[in-house]
Amino acid sequence: MKALLNISIVLYNTPKDEVEELVHCLHSNVLVNNIYIVDNSKLPTSSYRELNVVYLHFPENLGYGKAHNRALKESLSESIPYHLVVNSDIKFDEAILNDLLAYMEAHVDVGQIMPKVYYPNGEIQYLCKLLPTPMDLIGRRFMPESWNEKRNNKFELRESGYDKILNIPYLSGCFMLLRCDVLKEVGLFDERFFMYPEDLDLTRRIHERYKTLFYPKVSIVHNHAQGSYRNVRLLWIHTINLFRYFNKWGWWSDKRRSSINRAVLNEITIR
């Protein structure tokens, strides 16, 4: 069977055992061509090369999107049909890749797909979101949860039940299965974003032309850290990059955001 997929994992002082477990899982799938480990850590870990991966080390720390772009460019140059951007703290049965790729092969209008995501304790991670307004993100980060519950539930589309295939404009960067021909049209990660909104920005650009699907028939486990909630430096980086996002797409005036969000909410209501 022909390999359909390249995969990239970006590291920054990541526990080695976490990386090795994921790589061994990915290698067991015959559809996988190359696995790229892009290491932003200050010091290289030469033993990663023993895992039968393409190991790229950038001690200057390129950031999340820019580092993944190094691998995505290789996929485009190799004419690989699909590329998976995945976090190192993900666990799943490698067979789900077969299901996701089969669905994308059968539906050429799908540019990106993400499975259902759980925490290690079995709780759902609500990672399907509307395109955010500034208030959506400010409220989530700085207001008491009880004050923001209704807005947050709408933003995270919780009323959808997370039990049906939906076309979502903002999918999490923890697991992004991407069609490479689509990336040739819309571009790769915007390298102005060092961390955080690069997944939002890319999904939105794909969603403008193709379907970006939540596919709950298969699932993964994500040990989501939410580093910016505990680290002042990461919070500062998060804030700066959100400013860049809204400067790009619009703060309070963003007509396409309103139109896209309305279509998503209508779809959920109709279903």
SULDAMO-V16248 format. One line per field, one symbol per residue. ss: DSSP state (H for helix, E for strand, C for the rest). phi: phi as a letter, one per 20 degrees, with the letter a starting at -180 (. if undefined). psi: psi as a letter, one per 20 degrees, with the letter a starting at -180 (. if undefined). Layout:
# SULDAMO-V16248
ss = ???
phi = ???
psi = ???
This chain:
# SULDAMO-V16248
ss = CCCCEEEEEEECCCCHHHHHHHHHHHHCCCCEEEEEEEECCCCCCHHHHHHCCEEEECCCCCCHHHHHHHHHHHHHHHCCCEEEEECCCEECCCCHHHHHHHHHHHCCCEEEEEEEEECCCCCECCCEECCCCHHHHHHHHHCCHHHHHHHHHHHCCHHHCCCCCEECCEECCCEEEEEHHHHHHHCCCCCCCCCCCHHHHHHHHHHCCCEEEEEEEEEEEECCCCHHHCCHHHHHHHHHHHHHHHHHHCCCCCHHHHHHHHHHHHHHHHC
phi = .ffdcdcccedblegfffffffffffffefeeeddddddeffdfdfffffemcedcdcffmfnfffffffegfffffelffccdebffedcafgfffffffffffecfeeebbcffcdfgenffeedecfffegfgefffeddggffdffffffgelfffnlcbfcedecdfffbcedefffffeenegfffefbneffgffgfffffccfcdecefcbcdcefelgfeccffffffgfgffgfffffdoeedbffgffffffffffffff
psi = pppipqqqppqnlpphhgggggghghhipiipfqppooojqgqqnhihhijlropppniinhrgghghhhhhhggghikphqpopqqhkqprpihhhggghhghhinijphqqprqpqrhjiqppnjpqrpqrhhghgghhiqqhhhjggghhggjlhihikjqpqopioqqihnooqphhhhhgirapojhogqfjhgggggghghhhrpoqpnjirrrppmphlhiiiohghgggggghhghghhgiqehonhhgggghghghggggh.
